[in-house]
Amino acid sequence: MKFFGVLLIWLSFASATNTYHEFYLSVTDVTYVKSEKSLQIISRVFTDDFEDVINKRYDKDFKLIPNLEVEGIDFYIEKYIRDKFILETKKGVLSYKYLGRKYEDDMIYLFLEAENLENLEALTIENSVLTDLYLEQKNMIHYKSDNFKKSFILEKDISKKTILHN
């Protein structure tokens, strides 16, 4: 009986998140791979929120639906990400590649990579994704480099943080 109770709660939550959710959260994993001298970044954002911000910001009517390729959408996704997600070292702002996207459940996964990074001592991450549309938006960052790990939340008023490590 306990299993059915948990299942009922899960189904209620799952169906509610497909149409409406009460919280606004993205989660971004930033991993520095020393052997490859690169930052590998995966950001997960609610698909409906991301669709809303792209459409409102660029006056479009895109539908972000799995297995439905929308011509031109990657241009606007990349443009928005470059404006809202900024990486900086002591040497200046990093350039990175937008590698693409994939959909899973009600999330869109965005893949980015910054290459040719040696001796990364400090990294400033600015993430203001969706804060221009949702004041309650929180952007959680998980940073990892070898055994060093750091997690924090960025939001509209505090949109960037510098990570120092050995």
NORJOKA-V964228 format. One record per residue. PSI is psi in whole degrees, -180 to 180 (999 if undefined). NEAR is the number of other C-alpha atoms within 8 Angstrom. Layout:
PSI&NEAR  PSI&NEAR
This chain:
-36&4  -41&5  -44&6  -34&7  -46&8  -43&8  -43&8  -44&8  -46&8  -46&8  -38&8  -45&8  -44&8  -44&8  -33&8  -35&9  -19&9  -26&8  -29&6  143&6  149&8  -7&4  155&6  107&10  134&10  155&12  126&11  126&12  122&12  116&12  124&10  118&12  99&11  -43&9  -28&4  -4&7  45&11  155&12  123&12  125&13  130&12  123&11  132&11  126&11  145&12  129&12  -43&11  -38&8  -43&9  -40&10  -45&11  -46&8  -39&10  -46&14  -42&11  -40&8  -38&7  12&7  54&7  177&8  53&5  148&9  121&6  97&9  131&7  144&8  13&4  106&6  125&6  120&8  129&5  -8&6  -38&8  -32&8  -47&7  -36&10  -50&9  -42&9  -45&8  -46&9  -44&9  -30&8  -30&7  -14&10  110&11  134&11  137&11  140&11  -176&11  -23&6  -11&5  -171&6  134&8  143&9  149&6  163&8  138&7  114&9  -18&8  -166&8  161&8  157&8  141&11  121&8  -123&4  23&10  151&10  132&12  127&12  132&13  126&12  157&12  133&12  130&12  171&9  47&7  117&9  148&6  58&4  100&7  -33&7  142&10  126&12  127&11  125&12  124&12  103&12  28&13  130&9  -6&10  -17&12  -15&8  -37&6  113&8  -28&7  -2&9  132&13  137&12  103&14  135&12  131&12  116&12  139&11  137&12  111&10  -121&7  -3&5  128&7  143&8  134&8  145&8  167&7  133&8  151&15  -174&13  -48&12  -25&4  87&7  -1&10  155&9  145&9  133&8  127&9  134&7  165&6  999&3
